[in-house]
Amino acid sequence: MSDSAYRVEGQTGTWEVVIGLEVHAQVISKAKLFSGAAADFGALPNSQVSFVDAAFPGMLPVINETCVEQAVRTGLGLKAAINPISVFARKNYFYADLPAGYQISQYDKPIVGEGTVLLDLADGKTRAVGIERLHLEQDAGKSLHDQHPSKSYIDLNRAGVALMEIVSKPDLRSPEEAGAYLRKLRSILRYLGTCDGNMEEGSMRCDINVSVRHPGEPLRTRCEVKNVNSVRFVMQAIEAEATRQVELYESGGTVVQETRLYDPAKGETRSMRSKEHAHDYRYFPDPDLLPLVLAPDFVARIKASLPELPDEKKERFMRDYGLSPYDAGVLVTDRAAADYYEAVAKGRDPKTAANYVMGDLFGALNRTGRTIENPPVAAQALGQLIDRIGDGTLSGRLAKEVFELMVETGKDADALIAEKGLKQVTDTGAIETAIDQVMAANADKVAEYRSGKDKLFGFFVGQVMKATQGKANPALVNDLLKRKLAG
């Protein structure tokens, strides 16, 4: 059992939850998997539908090579086995938004085999989660039940769009681990450029397999919670379903294998249909599609083009910049954020750069609603601000003030320092004058300090900083004050 396992205490003892995730990730491609129709999000209903997507008689599917490349690229990014021969099969079921009456998918011979995702846990440790497989399949259309009082509408824009179904092994043991897995998988897909990971647009959806057991027991019956579209809802659904199953067992009942839906408003799962088995779908190889054979040089070319991925980048940030596992993990989650950090840290103190990016900049992004690709403070401008801390122009406190002004005005640090007169006072004569004035105005406290009340030192520092409007160099203030008060 992992350290982060989620446990439910019941009358018959402790229960642990066993979780496996099936993620449907929409492939970044201009066209669909087997037709030339566009795959853009947000187009007018039924405006991106070819005869193949609509299942007109006699229309034959033609494989989109870009989608195959993207699946191989994803498999390589997941450190997974690439299968040189894979087969497309027909998965037969009948629904209004599936015009052909079957979905072209892959069954027993997927394009990608076993791989691994490393979870970044809160304590800085990592844990490996197994990938069972990745296969390519086409998406179904969309049924709209809220557009008319008595009719359902069908939008086939999504029909035939390429999906990668990424299936994990049942290695996850808590809602937190499931959330970490989804965030890490999304990060990898975005680095690779194979899926944008936008769950709110439906381009990354998750089916959750949940079962519970007493620690050490064999696996019990699982239920599948279908089509959850946010990391937060996935975590909530796991907790709700695990609690439901424990309560069922504790009351003497049994869990039936079925497909369920999660209702975020009620915080509960409800039955959708009894769980289908593979034979219910009558899988058979699609007679219109030959087996997909990958040449070794095709795979080698894709492998050579892979970017530096989050795990490798994290290791390099820890090694080259001396960052903690936590800081490095936060900074590499998003590729654009990692690039921004490197631009700021180049030739500067890497820890100061990390603190400003993760604290001040990320905070400003949240407040302003801007993205790291269009930040309120450019990397070069933040680097200049850190330079002014390094050369003594700004104290740490003044630098924070300047950063906020940079966010508000769009001006750089040097311009604001000159305009607002924010330059740190490092002239010992000016600081000594301020100290003398403070000591003269507080002669009684000077006497107390000299009689042994050392705690008053902080009071004098505060008074001097106030007298210099916070611009005095704190290190110089401390140094000169100690000497003068020692008298």
MOSULQUI-V272946 format. One record per backbone hydrogen bond with DSSP energy under -1.0 kcal/mol. NH is the residue of the N-H (numbers start at 0). CO is the residue of the C=O. Records with the same first field share a line. If there is no record, write none. Layout:
NH: CO / CO
This chain:
4: 1
5: 172
7: 14
9: 12
12: 9
14: 7
15: 212
16: 5
17: 210
18: 171
19: 208
21: 206
22: 165
23: 204
24: 163
25: 202
26: 161
27: 193
31: 36
32: 159
38: 29
46: 43
53: 49
54: 51
55: 50
58: 55
61: 33
63: 32
67: 63
68: 64
69: 65
70: 66
71: 67
72: 68
73: 69
74: 70
75: 71
76: 72
77: 73
78: 75
79: 74
80: 113
82: 110
85: 291
86: 108
88: 104
89: 283
90: 102
91: 280
92: 100
97: 94
100: 97
102: 90
104: 88
111: 133
112: 80
114: 130
115: 77
116: 128
118: 126
120: 124
123: 120
126: 118
128: 116
130: 114
131: 166
132: 166
133: 111
134: 164
136: 162
137: 103
138: 160
140: 96
141: 154
143: 152
152: 143
154: 141
159: 138
160: 157
162: 136
163: 24
164: 134
165: 22
166: 132
167: 20
168: 129
170: 168
171: 18
177: 173
178: 174
179: 175
180: 176
181: 177
182: 178
183: 179
184: 180
185: 181
186: 182
187: 183
188: 184
189: 185
190: 186
191: 187
192: 188
193: 188
198: 196
201: 198
202: 197
204: 23
205: 227
206: 21
207: 224
208: 19
209: 222
210: 17
212: 15
216: 213
222: 209
223: 257
224: 207
225: 259
227: 205
233: 229
234: 230
235: 231
236: 232
237: 233
238: 234
239: 235
240: 236
241: 237
242: 238
243: 239
244: 240
245: 241
246: 242
247: 243
248: 244
249: 245
250: 246
251: 248
252: 247
258: 272
259: 223
260: 269
262: 267
266: 262
267: 262
269: 260
271: 258
272: 258
274: 256
279: 276
280: 277
285: 87
288: 285
291: 85
293: 83
298: 294
299: 295
300: 296
301: 297
302: 298
303: 299
305: 302
312: 308
313: 309
314: 310
315: 311
316: 312
317: 313
318: 314
319: 315
320: 316
322: 316
327: 323
328: 324
329: 325
330: 326
331: 327
337: 333
338: 334
339: 335
340: 336
341: 337
342: 338
343: 339
344: 340
345: 341
347: 344
352: 348
353: 349
354: 350
355: 351
356: 352
357: 353
358: 354
360: 355
361: 356
362: 358
363: 359
364: 360
365: 361
366: 362
367: 363
368: 364
373: 370
381: 377
382: 378
383: 379
384: 380
385: 381
386: 382
387: 383
388: 384
389: 385
390: 386
391: 388
393: 387
398: 394
399: 395
400: 396
401: 397
402: 398
403: 399
404: 400
405: 401
406: 402
407: 403
408: 404
409: 405
415: 411
416: 412
417: 413
418: 414
419: 415
421: 416
423: 392
424: 470
430: 426
431: 427
432: 428
433: 429
434: 430
435: 431
436: 432
437: 433
438: 434
439: 435
440: 436
445: 441
446: 442
447: 443
448: 444
449: 445
450: 446
451: 448
452: 447
453: 451
455: 452
456: 453
459: 455
460: 456
461: 457
462: 458
463: 459
464: 460
465: 461
466: 462
467: 463
468: 465
469: 464
470: 467
472: 424
476: 472
477: 473
478: 474
479: 475
480: 476
481: 477
482: 478
483: 479
484: 480
485: 481
